[in-house]
């Protein structure tokens, strides 16, 4: 039996990549029609990522692989400065 969080974590990570790519395309100058259009689209992308993340958080992993997927989804958007040693230790104990 497959862990239901695996599909949700995959969807969340994909939504994060879309969000990250959108963030990198912000047009300049700020107060122009192109920026307004980008802002509306970015708001939708942000909502999609938020909904996918909330769906992951609302799902209890039922396997070790599912717990690892949950941690991976969390670590994906924590940034490069996150001390990942603590999370690796947590996963090792699962």
MOUR-V583481 format. One line per field, one symbol per residue. phi: phi as a letter, one per 20 degrees, with the letter a starting at -180 (. if undefined). psi: psi as a letter, one per 30 degrees, with the letter a starting at -180 (. if undefined). burial: # if it has 9 or more other C-alpha atoms within 8 Angstrom, else .. A space follows every 50 residues. Layout:
phi: ???
psi: ???
burial: ???
//
This chain:
phi: .effffffffffffffffffffffdffcffecgffffgfffffffffffg fffffffedefdcfgffffffffffgdenfeffegfffffffef
psi: kkkffeeeeeeeeeeeeeeeeeefgklkleileeeeeeeeeeeeeeeeee eeeeeeffkkkfleeeeeeeeeeefegflffkjfeeeeeeeef.
burial: ..####.######.##.##..#............##.#...#..##.##. .##.##....#....######.#.#...............#...
//
